[in-house]
Amino acid sequence: MPGNAIPAAQPPSPGRLNIDHIAHFVPHIDAASAALEQAGFTLTPFSAQSHRLEAGGPLVPAGAGNRCVMLREGYLEFLTPTGDTPIAEQLRAAIQRYTGVHLIAFGSSDAGADHARLEKNGFAPLPAVALQREIGTVDGSGTARFTVVRVPPGTMAEGRIQYCQQHTPELLWQPRWTTHANHARGLAAVIVCVDNPQEAAQRYARYTGLLAQVSGSQWRIDTQRGALLFVTPETLQRRLGLTAPALPWIAGYVLTSDDPAATRSHLEQARCAIRPLDDQRLLLEWPGTLGGFVLFQAQGTALPAFD
């Protein structure tokens, strides 16, 4: 995909959803950045976030900042608290449970429709929030803008599950940030570890308006791009040898690679904690500064089945 076509491909089709991004909540952004760079990811510069608490209101610091890994399909966010705001305190409380992924953002083309669906289905959504942050470009800077729809903390026990409508994808998916030494290409799935996958999947189905499907003991929800896979801690231990630090746990995610052999070679040379699962997938366990894990697999490969 040509570099200038990548931003245009990010928003889903009208009336559809995708997996826009996930976010690790991390206490120390410098340590997290070092681990990501060791693994071969290109990072965006650190950016402080601002938001308007009400339409037309003043722009105020959100109390959080981030760095991102921009993929050709979706992205990874690494969010850290920077102040004493409600958002910062939510981040700190989540990090006390575990360092790792606490946010799943569904990409949307109509945040208003998402808000209406959540309200209709009993999720009591909060007012939509206009977020923005300054981003440098090759010839200056620009203001990245998003509309985010959230529900009250605790409504979704797994974490901050939200909608994100990208208004300026060309500022986020700049060509200089979408090429990675480890050949990572796209965010293909998020793996959610819960006691009751059926309950969680059916709740997310109401949340998204998408179909929850079951195959054996595994439940999943497919979006236009990317899927949610729901597994038990016993399954994760049996299949991957991983122990959940807490439940529920947004345990990890699947990334596609343009060149799996090159991905493995880079991670081996960087002395990252990897092990092959089979001839199609490679498991990368993140250090404690990031938390969780990544499964790398070739573009076009079927998602793992944990049943």
C-alpha positions, 0 to 999 in steps of 0.5 A: 500500500503506498504511503499516502494511501495508508491514512485513507484506508484507516476509517471503516466504511459507513456503518461499519467498525474496525479495531482502530487501536489498543493502548498499553497503560505504562508507568514509565514511558522512557522504559516502555519506549526502550523496549519497543525500540529494541523490538524494532518498532518505530515510535512517534514522538511523545505527545501530551493530550488535551481535551474539551470537557464540553462542546465549545469549552476551553481546551485543557490538559487531559493529564496523560501523554503518549507515544504510538506505533503506527501500523499500516492497519491500525496502531498501538498506543502507549499511554502514561499519566502526566498530571493530577486529573481524573484521566490520570487517576484512572490510568494509575488505578488501572496500572495498579491492577497490571501494566499492559493493555487496558484500552480497546478503541473501535474505529468508527465513521459516525461517533454519534451513531455509536453513542445512540446505539450504546444509549439504546442498549443500556450502556449509559454512554458519557457525552462524546469528547473532542480530543486533540494533540499537536503532531509534528509533520515533515514541514511543520505541525498539525492538530490531530483531532478525534471524537471519542465515545466512552462509557462510565468507568467500570461499565466494561470490566475489561478496561476502557472500551471506547469508540474513536472517530479519526478526523485527521488520519493523515497526521497520525499515519505519516509514512515516516512512522509506518515502516518498522525494522521488525516488519510489523504491518497491522493489528489483526486481533485483540485477545481478551482473557476472562472467566466467562468468554460467552458472557463477555462476547455477548456483552461486546456484541451488544456494545458493538452491534456485531455478531458474537460467534463461537467455535468449540470453546472460543468466542470471537467478534469480527469487525471490518478489520480486526477481531476480538478473541475471548479466552479463559485463563486456563486456555491461555495457560495451556496454549501459551504457558502464560498466567494472567496477572489479574482478571479480566485481562486484555492479554495481548494482540496479534500483529501481522508481518510482511516477512515473518522470517525477518521478524524472527531474525530481528527479534532474535538478534535484539534478544527479545523474549520470543518463542515459536508457537508453530510454523506460522506464529511467533510469541513475543512476551513483553517485559514488565515495563509494557506487560502482555504479549504479541503474536506475530503471524504472516499477513493473510494467515488465519487467526489462532484458534484457542479452543 
